[in-house]
Amino acid sequence: MEAMEGDGSEGTKRYSLKPSRINDEDILICVDIDPQCMVEMKGATGPNGRPLTRLDSIKQAIILFVNAKLTINPQHRFAFATLSNSVSWLRKDFSSDIDSTMAAMRGLSPSSSPAQPDLTNLFRLAAHEAKKSRVQGRILRVILFYCRSSERPQHQWPVNQKLFTLDVMYLHDKPGPDNCPQEVYDTLVEALEHVSEYEGYILESGHGLARVLFRHVLVLLSHPQQRCIQEYVDIPKSIAKKVPQVEPMATEDSAPITTQ
């Protein structure tokens, strides 16, 4: 903000924001398809009555996110990839067509065997696409849905190349002898800070509740160029039941005094 001299009364200053352009987004959504994506969620069932898996819930969350994002600005575009040991394109062409998103979600399926994840190729693809987006006056964001509780992703990426913004949605098990979600989370935070051009957000849930995933994904609707740092984010707020205010009854001591 800048001070506007002489605009206030009695020597006060008025502040205003300089106008700036908010770019349309190209959003690359990458889904971890490790077998851990098939862990069942709690309290959520599909049309066939079977419990939803993490992958089922992620698909629903992505469709919710894309619909909401296009409602905000129909010029945003989306492409999709999967992560196993490395990254593979699921739908390479960026599109604003919701039918393209639906088709991509139908094509999502889990990997049959676990593998050590490497994010280097994801960052390489994102940097390549980010350069093309910039030519068109757009910015690129990567949203990674990560599902592994014991495998820390690796990457090799130069510190001075920040061409896109990375968001992470991390679904994991509770800590136990066979997993280390805190160490995985810390590694994801380091990767996010290492590559992000604007403020990237990382959100996590170990509760296994689909509604928590949906609530977190809606936070990611925020545009990277309009974000505060994550520690200041206080949404979504919990809905607390408000106790109705009771008007105090007038007593002899509190009754107003009238004069004739």
QUILINRA-V634983 format. One record per residue. N is the residue number from 1. RES is the residue in one small letter. SS is DSSP state (2 for helix, 1 for strand, 0 for the rest). OMEGA is omega in whole degrees, 0 to 359 (NA if undefined). BURIAL is 1 if it has 16 or more other C-alpha atoms within 10 Angstrom, else 0. Layout:
# QUILINRA-V634983
n=[N	N]
res=[RES	RES]
ss=[SS	SS]
omega=[OMEGA	OMEGA]
burial=[BURIAL	BURIAL]
This chain:
# QUILINRA-V634983
n=[1	2	3	4	5	6	7	8	9	10	11	12	13	14	15	16	17	18	19	20	21	22	23	24	25	26	27	28	29	30	31	32	33	34	35	36	37	38	39	40	41	42	43	44	45	46	47	48	49	50	51	52	53	54	55	56	57	58	59	60	61	62	63	64	65	66	67	68	69	70	71	72	73	74	75	76	77	78	79	80	81	82	83	84	85	86	87	88	89	90	91	92	93	94	95	96	97	98	99	100	101	102	103	104	105	106	107	108	109	110	111	112	113	114	115	116	117	118	119	120	121	122	123	124	125	126	127	128	129	130	131	132	133	134	135	136	137	138	139	140	141	142	143	144	145	146	147	148	149	150	151	152	153	154	155	156	157	158	159	160	161	162	163	164	165	166	167	168	169	170	171	172	173	174	175	176	177	178	179	180	181	182	183	184	185	186	187	188	189	190	191	192	193	194	195	196	197	198	199	200	201	202	203	204	205	206	207	208	209	210	211	212	213	214	215	216	217	218	219	220	221	222	223	224	225	226	227	228	229	230	231	232	233	234	235	236	237	238	239	240	241	242	243	244	245	246	247	248	249	250	251	252	253	254	255	256	257	258	259	260]
res=[m	e	a	m	e	g	d	g	s	e	g	t	k	r	y	s	l	k	p	s	r	i	n	d	e	d	i	l	i	c	v	d	i	d	p	q	c	m	v	e	m	k	g	a	t	g	p	n	g	r	p	l	t	r	l	d	s	i	k	q	a	i	i	l	f	v	n	a	k	l	t	i	n	p	q	h	r	f	a	f	a	t	l	s	n	s	v	s	w	l	r	k	d	f	s	s	d	i	d	s	t	m	a	a	m	r	g	l	s	p	s	s	s	p	a	q	p	d	l	t	n	l	f	r	l	a	a	h	e	a	k	k	s	r	v	q	g	r	i	l	r	v	i	l	f	y	c	r	s	s	e	r	p	q	h	q	w	p	v	n	q	k	l	f	t	l	d	v	m	y	l	h	d	k	p	g	p	d	n	c	p	q	e	v	y	d	t	l	v	e	a	l	e	h	v	s	e	y	e	g	y	i	l	e	s	g	h	g	l	a	r	v	l	f	r	h	v	l	v	l	l	s	h	p	q	q	r	c	i	q	e	y	v	d	i	p	k	s	i	a	k	k	v	p	q	v	e	p	m	a	t	e	d	s	a	p	i	t	t	q]
ss=[0	1	1	1	0	0	0	0	2	2	2	0	0	1	1	1	0	0	0	0	0	0	0	0	1	1	1	1	1	1	1	1	0	0	2	2	2	2	0	1	1	1	1	1	1	0	0	0	0	0	1	1	1	2	2	2	2	2	2	2	2	2	2	2	2	2	2	2	2	2	2	2	0	0	0	0	1	1	1	1	1	1	1	0	0	0	1	1	1	1	1	1	1	1	1	0	0	2	2	2	2	2	2	2	2	2	0	0	0	0	0	0	0	0	0	0	0	1	0	2	2	2	2	2	2	2	2	2	2	2	2	2	2	2	2	0	0	0	1	1	1	1	1	1	1	1	0	0	0	0	0	0	0	1	0	0	0	0	0	0	0	0	0	1	1	1	1	1	1	1	1	0	0	0	0	1	0	0	1	0	2	2	2	2	2	2	2	2	2	2	2	2	2	2	2	1	0	0	0	0	0	1	1	1	1	0	0	0	1	2	2	2	2	2	2	2	2	2	2	0	0	0	0	2	2	2	0	0	0	2	2	2	0	0	0	0	0	0	0	0	0	0	0	0	0	0	0	0	0	0	0	0	0	0	0	0	0	0	0	0]
omega=[179	180	176	184	172	181	180	178	176	173	179	181	176	183	178	178	172	178	178	183	173	186	170	184	160	187	176	181	182	184	176	183	173	179	178	176	180	174	183	175	181	171	180	179	178	181	180	179	179	178	175	173	175	182	176	182	178	178	179	181	180	179	176	182	183	178	182	181	179	175	177	181	182	179	176	182	188	171	189	179	177	178	170	168	174	184	176	177	170	174	192	185	177	185	174	182	181	178	176	177	180	179	179	180	177	180	180	176	184	173	183	183	179	179	179	184	177	183	185	183	175	180	179	178	181	179	178	180	180	179	178	178	181	178	181	180	181	173	181	175	174	173	181	171	186	191	188	184	186	183	179	180	178	172	172	186	181	184	188	177	177	186	183	179	180	168	179	169	188	175	188	174	173	178	180	182	186	180	183	184	179	178	177	179	180	178	178	177	179	179	180	181	183	189	192	176	176	181	176	180	171	180	184	175	174	183	182	181	182	183	177	176	181	181	179	182	179	174	182	172	182	181	182	181	182	187	163	177	191	183	177	181	180	176	355	180	176	181	180	178	181	176	181	179	180	178	178	180	179	176	180	182	185	182	180	180	179	178	179	NA]
burial=[0	0	0	0	0	0	0	0	0	0	0	0	0	0	0	0	0	0	0	0	0	0	1	1	1	1	1	1	1	1	1	1	1	1	1	1	1	1	1	1	1	0	0	1	1	0	0	0	0	0	1	1	1	1	1	1	1	1	1	1	1	1	1	0	1	1	1	0	1	1	0	0	0	0	0	1	1	1	1	1	1	1	1	1	1	1	1	1	0	1	1	0	0	1	1	1	0	0	0	1	1	0	0	1	1	0	0	1	1	1	1	0	0	0	0	0	1	1	1	1	1	1	1	0	0	1	1	0	1	1	0	0	1	0	0	0	0	1	1	1	1	1	1	1	1	1	1	1	1	1	1	1	1	0	0	0	1	0	0	0	0	1	1	1	1	1	1	1	1	1	1	1	1	0	0	0	0	0	1	1	1	0	0	1	1	0	0	1	1	0	1	1	1	1	1	1	1	1	1	1	1	1	1	1	1	0	0	1	1	1	0	0	1	1	0	1	1	1	1	1	0	0	1	1	0	0	0	0	0	0	0	0	0	0	0	0	0	0	0	0	0	0	0	0	0	0	0	0	0	0	0	0	0	0	0	0	0	0	0	0]
